[in-house]
Amino acid sequence: MTSGAITLAWHDYNGSHQLRDIVYAASAVLILGGAAIQLRRTAKTGALLLGAAYFVFVLLCMPGIVTAPRIYNSWGNFFEQFSLLTGATLVYARLSSTWSRETLNRVGCILLGLCAASFSLEQAFYLHATASLVPKWVPPSQMFWAVGTTALFALAAVALLANRMALLAARLLTMMVVGFGLLVWVPLVLADPHNRTNWSENAETFGIAGAAWILADLLGDHRLNPNGMTTQ
């Protein structure tokens, strides 16, 4: 919802007129879906709307990959949006009861695992840029945390894809991404509230954390209720 509001508030998308209309429409759907998913009665519809909007943004990342496949930033943008799409899809699938809980959990682990692998690669390719975002006051050094979080993303990807300690990996991944938001993007927003990039990166970061949290919630609920029974 926040991402949609940011896009509509700034009105600075630089694409063609047709693409600009698509982006603004998808952003409006993000707002509606974000509001609807907060209520139990409309949560399924909200998840569907969010999934549709994120699917549009995933598709908008494709031209960059096709035109410059060797530039990883385009792939990184794709998987960032794909992780948000995955979160919305998991919520919709859970409320729809279309798949068994085991299948849903496995699919979620694979999709978020691929995204975590991409996050690790993106940080590795742009390690110095990643390090520059780490607050200088955080010990022991900016590069230490850039390298450390890159390795942690990779470990989370391995755990999720291999389905080994997946619940712990999903929970730790959620905590780490929330940490990024609190330590990096929230201070940048406060320091420069007129910068659209700071706002959009902040919203996207917490959105990715939300997707990881959704997976962790699914895995944790399955551990408590292995037979798929609903607790009251």
Protein Blocks (a to p, Z undefined) as FASTA:
>chain_A
ZZmmmmmmnopafbdfklmmmmmmmmmmmmmmmmmmmpmklmmmmmmmmmmmmmmmmmmm
mmmmmmmmmlmklmmmmmmmmmmmmmmmmmmmmmnomacfklmmmmmmmmmmmmmmmmmm
mmmmmmmmmmmmpcfklcfbfklmmmmmmmmmmmmmmmmmnopaklmmmmmmmmmmmmmm
mmmmmmmmmmmmmbmklmmmmmmmmmmmmmmmmmmmmmmmmmmmmnopacZZ
